Amino acid sequence: MPAHGISGPMKPRPLDGLRVIELTSERCALAGKLLADMGADVIVVEPPGGSPMRAYEPFAGDRPDPEGALWWWHYNTSKRSVVLDLDSNEGAHDFASLVGTADVVVEAEPLGRLGALRLDWDQLGGTATNATQASGADAAAQPDSDGRNEGLVWVSITHNGRQRPDPPATDLTVLAEGGPVWSCGYDDHTIPPVRGGGNQGLQMGCHYAVATLMAALLWREDSGRGQLIDVSMLATANATCEFATYFWLNQQIEVQRQTGRHALPRISEPTQVRCADGRWLNTGVPPRRGPEFAALAGWVGELGLADECPYGELLKLGEDYELIDILHLDADPLGAEVFGAGRDTINFLAERLGAHELFIGLQTIGLACGVVYSPEEMLADEHFVARGFPVEIDHDGTSVTYPGAPYQFSATPWRATRAPRLGEHQDALAD
C-alpha cells in the first residue's frame, strides 16, 4: 500500500501506509483513534462548524472552547482534520475523491443519509455486484462500477445493523437495551441498576469494528477486494453479557446483579473487602484449585500468621482438589466449606494488611484481585508507570498526560499525537 501522511525519522508504526476516512461521530471515534495511534493516516471529516464532540464538557480552560474539549482531545489523537459540507456539491465531490484514495471508511451516520447523497458503500465501494450483494438492493438501481474503490473496506456502525431500524440511541440506551445494565449494580436491588462508565456502549462497537476491518484487510491481500462491514452496537453490547443471555435463552432464568462480581442466578458471597489501611480491594475469585490453596497457605506462613489463622486445616484439605465447581457447591458440602475457607483467609489477611500489600501478595501467588483506584491513582500505579501507560503528548509546547495503549509492539512502537484543530489539514484534499 502507498504510504500517506506524515513521515520522518521515527520508527514505523504497525499501520503505517493505511489510509482511513472517518466521518466524525461519537459512535465511531474510538475506532478511528485506535487505528490512528497505530500509524494509520486517519482523516476525520468534520461538518462546517466542527464535530459536535468539540462542544462536549469538560474543557481544558475555564470556558467552552472547541479546541479545548477533553472529549475531542482523547478520542481524536493522531488524526488529521478536514471540513466538508456533504450536502453541497463541492463537499460531496471532495468526500468521494477522498474515499477514492482510502483503504478504509469508518462511519456511523444515520441510515439513509449517505445513500440519499449517493456517498454510501453502494455508490463508492466495491463493484456493483458486491455492493448489491452486501446491501440487498436492486441491481438495476446500482450505478456503473466506474469510479468505485474496489479495494475499499467500509465499516458502518449503527444501532441495530443496516437492515433494521436505526432509532436514536445514546451510550446509556445501548447499554440498557443490549443487556449490560441488567447485570451491573449492587446486591441491594432496591437501588436501580448502574450504568458502566467510560462510554462502554459506544466503545464496544468500535472494538468490534477495528477487529473485523483488520480481518477484512487480510482477506483483501489475497482477493484484491474490499467489503462492507455492518456493526450493530446493540449486538456488541449483548455479546458482552456473559452468562446472562445464555441463562435466559436456555432456561428462561434471569441473572441477578451483584456488587463488583459476575451476575448469576443466585447472589454469591461479596468479594469487596476493606483492608487495614481503610482502602478497598476486590478479591475476585478465591482459591479453587489445589496449588492455589497451597500457595495461599504458604503465604500466610511467610507472614508469620499461621498460628493466628483459623483456616489452616481447611486450606490443607483444599490442596487435594483439582477444581472446586463454584456453580454446584450445594452438591459438595465439604468443597463449599473449603472454598469458603479460602475466601475467609483472604478476609483475615485484609484485616492485617494494607490494600496495596494484599494486592501485590495475592497477585504474586496467582490469585486475581484489584485495588479500588480512582483514575489519578490508577495512572500513578507502579505497574502502569513501569509499563509506560501514562504518556505525555505535546500540545504546541505544553505537555499533557494521556492514558496510553494497553498493548506494546517490539518493532513498530505505538505513538500518539494531539488531536487536530478544526480543518487543520484541509490540504489533505489535494493528496
N, C-alpha and C positions, 0 to 999 in steps of 0.2 A: 504494500500500500504506500502511496506517496505520503511524505511527511507534511503536516500542516502545523501552523502555529509557531511559537517562539522556539528558537534553537539556541544552543550555547554550549559552553564547556562542561556543564553539569552532566552527571551520569544519566543515561536514558532511563525512562520510567516504563513500567510494564505495557502501557497502552499508547506509547509514542507512535504517531503515524495514523491514529484513528481519529476521524472527524465525526463529531456528533452535533446535530442541530436539536436544540431543546426549546420547545415553546414554554415560556415561563409559567409555572403553576406550582402552588404548594404541594400538589399531589405527586409531582414528578421531580421536584427539585433535588431530593436526596439522590435519586438515580444519576442525575447529571453530575452532582458533586462527587460521588464515588468514582465515576469514570474520569472526571477532570483531574482529581487528585492522583489518579494512577497514570496520568500523562496524556489522556485523550484531549484533543482540541475541541472543547465543548463551547459552542457558540449559543448563548442563551438569547432568544428573540423576545424582546420586550415591546409592549404596545407604546404608542405615544403617551408620555407622562410617566412611564415606568411600570414595573411589575407591582401588583398590589402588595407583595411582600415587603416592599420598601416602606410601607406605611405601618407595618406591624410593630408594636411595642415589644421590648423596651429599646431605647435609643442610647447610643454611646454618649451623647451630650445631654444637656438639661432641657432640651426641647426637641420636638419632632424634626427629623432630618432624613430625607430619602436616601442619603448617602451614609447614614449612621445607624440604620436599623440592624440590630444584632441578629435578628432572624435572617435578614438578607445576607449579612456577613457570613453566617455559619453555613447556610445551605447553598451558597454560590461561590465557594472558594475555587480558585484556579480556572474559572470560566472567563470567556470573553462576552461582551455585551454589544448587541446591535439593536436598534429601534426600527420597527417596521409596522406600518398600518396595513394589516392584511386585508382590510375592507377596501383599500384603494388599489387601483390597477397597478401602480408602481410598486407598492408594498407586496402585493401578491406575486408580481413578476420577480422581485428580488428574493422572496422566500423560495419560490420554485427554483430559482438559479442556485441558491444556497443548497437546497436539497439535492440538486444535481451533482454537487461536489462531495456529498456526505457518504459516510458508511452507515450511519445510524440516525434515525429521528426518534426522539422521545417526546411524547405529548400526552396531555391529559385533558384535552378540550372536550366540552360538552358534545355529545353525539350529534352529528349532523352539521355542526358549524363548519368544519373544514370541507366536508363534501359539498356544501352549498357554495363554497368559494372555489371549488374544483382544486383544492390543495390537500386532499387526503391521499391515503395509500392507493386508492383506486385510480387516482389520476397521476400520481408521481412515482409510485413504487412498483417494481416487478414488471412482468409482461401483462398484457391484457388478460391472458388466460389465468396467470397466477392471481391477479387481483380479483378476478371474478370468483375463482375457487375460494379465496380467502374470505371474501365478503358475502358470498351468496347472492350477489347482484346479477341482474340480467345481462348476459354477454353483449346483447345488442346495444346496451346503454354505455358500453365502455369505449373510450377513445382509442385511436390507434396507439400502438406501443412506442411510436417515435417520441423521443424526449424523455422516456421513463428511465429511472435509475434502476436497472435490473438487479444490481447487487445490493440494493438498499435493504437494511433491516429496520423495520418500522415498529416501534413499541407504543402501543396505545394503552393507557391506564385509565380505566373508568370505574364507576361504582359497581356495576354488575356485568361487565363484558359488553362487547359491541352488538351482540344480538338480542339484548334485553334492555328494558327501560333504564335510563340513566338519571335518576332523580337527584335533586340537590343533596349533598352529603357533607358532613364535617368529620374531622377525626373522631369526635365523640360518637356520632351516629354510626360510623363504620364499626367502631369497637363494640357498640351496643348491639347492633343488628347482626354483626358477624359472630358474636358469642363470647369474646374475651371478657367483657364486663360482667357477665353472669358468674364467671369463675374468680373474680377479683374483689376482695373486700375483707371484712372482719368476721370472726366467729359469731359475733353478735349480729344476727340477721335483722334486728330492728334498725340497724344502721344501713343505709342504702348501699348498693354496690359502689365500688371505687373505680374510676377510670384510670388506667395506667397513664403515667406522664410521658412526656417526650415525643408526642405526635406519633405514637406507635401505629395507629390506624393508617396513617399516610406512609410511614416508613416501611411497613410490611410489604406493600405493593411495590415499592421501589426496589427492595432487596430481591424480590422475585423477578422484577424486570431486568435487573443487571445480570442475574444468573442466567436467565433464559436468553437474553440477547448475546451473551458470550457464547452460549451453545450454538446459537444461530450463526454467529460469525465463524465458528469452527466448521459448521456444515457448509457454509459458503466457500470455504477454501477448496473443497472438492467439487461442489456443484456449480460454483460461479454465480449462484442465485441468492437473492435475499428473500425475506419472508415477513409476513405480518405476525406480530406477537400481541395477543389480546389478553391483557392482565385485568382481572377482576379484584378490586380492593376487598369486596365482600368475601370472596372465596379465600383470599390470602389470610384475612383475619380469622376465618373459621378454621383454616388449616393449622393455626397455632393453638387450638383449644385442647390439644392432647386427648385425654380420655373422654372429655365432656360430650363431644359429638358422637363418639362410638358407643358410650353407655346409652345414649338416647336412641340411636339408630338400631341397636341390637336388643335392648331390654326396656326401652322407654323409661329409663331411670335418670333422674336429674342429679347432677353432682352438686355439692354444697361448697360454697366459697369459704375459705379459711384464711386466717391471718398469716400471710407470708409463707404459704405452703400450697401444695397441689390441691385443687378442688377434687373431692372424692364423694361418693355416695354417702359416706358417714364421716362425721367430724373426727379427726385424728388428734393426737396429743400436740400441744403447742410446741413450737421449735424456737421461739424467741426467749432468750434468757438475759437477765440483767446481771452484769459482771461486777466484780468487786470495786471497780472504779466508777460505777454508775453508768457505764456505756452499755449499749445493747448489741447482742450478737445473734445472728440466725444460725442455728446449729445444723440446719439441713437435715439429712437422714443419718441417724445414729448407726453404730456398727450393725452389720447384718451377716458378715462372713467371719469365719474363724480367725484369719490373720488380722482382721480389724479389731476384734475383741482382744487378741494378744497384744497388739500394738498399743491399744488404749491402756490396758493393764500395765504394760511396761512403762508407759509414760507416767502413770500415777506413781509407780515405784521410783522412777528417776526424780520425781518431785519430792520424794520423801513423805508421801501422803498415803502409802499403802495401809498403814495401821489405822488411819482415820477413816478411810473409805469403807463403807459397809457393804459394798457390792462386789468385793473381790472374788468370792466363791462363784457367783453367777457369771462374772466375766470369764472365769476359768472354764465353766461349762460351755460358754459361747465359743470357745476355741475349737470345739468339736463339730460345730455347724458348718456345712458347706455354704448354705444360704438359708436365712430366715425369711419366709414369704410374708411380708407385712400385710398383704391383702387377705390372708387367711389365718390370722393369729388365733381366731376362735377355735380352729381345729387343732391347735398345738399350744395348750396352756403353758407348758414349760418354755417353749420358744417365745411366747408372749412375755413371760417373766424375764427371760434372758434379754430379750430386745429392750424391755423397759429398763433393765439394769444398765444397759449401755447409755440410754438417754439420761438416766438419773446420775450416772457417773459424770457426764458432761456438765450437768447442772451443779453437781458437787464441786467440780473444778471452777465453774463460773463464780461461785461464792468466794473463791480464794485467789483468783487471777484477774488481771485486767483484760479488757476485751481484746486488745491487740496481741497480748501474750497468749491468750487462749486461741485466738485465730491462727497465729503462727504455729503453735503446738499441734493443733488438730490438723492443719494442712500438712504439716511435716510428716505425720503418721498416716496420711492418706484419707482423712475424713473431711468431706466438703463442708465449708461453713463460710460465713462472711460477716464482717463488722458492719453495722448500720452506719453508713457515712453520709454526711452532707456532700454536695457537689464539690465544694472547695477542699474538704478533707480528702475526698477521693483523688483529686488531682495531685495532692501532696503526698499520697501514699508512696512508700519507698519502692514498692513493686512497679507502680506506674511510672515513677520518676526514672528508675533504673532502665525501664524498657523504652523510655523516650516518648511516652504517650502525650504528656503536655508538650505542645510545640509553640514556638514563637513565630508569628507571621508579621512581616513588615508592612505597616500601613504608612507608606510615604514618610519613613523616618521614625515612626513610632512603633514599638514592638507590642503586639497584643497576643496574649496567651489563648490558645485554642485547644480543644480536645483533638488528639491526633488520630491515627489509624489503628484498628485492632489487629492489623497484620503487618508483617515486615517482609521485604524482599531482599535477598542477599546480594543480588547482582543488579537489580533495577529498583533503586530506592523510591519509596513513596515520598511525595513532596507536595506542599500546598502553598499557594499564593493568595493574596487578599482577593475578595470578591470585586468584580468590576464596577466602576461608576457607570451611570446610565449612558448608553451609547458610546462608551469609551473606545470601542473597537469597530466603529462604523466602517472603517476602511476594509474590514474583513469581507464586505460585499464585493470587493474587487479581486479577492484572492482567486 
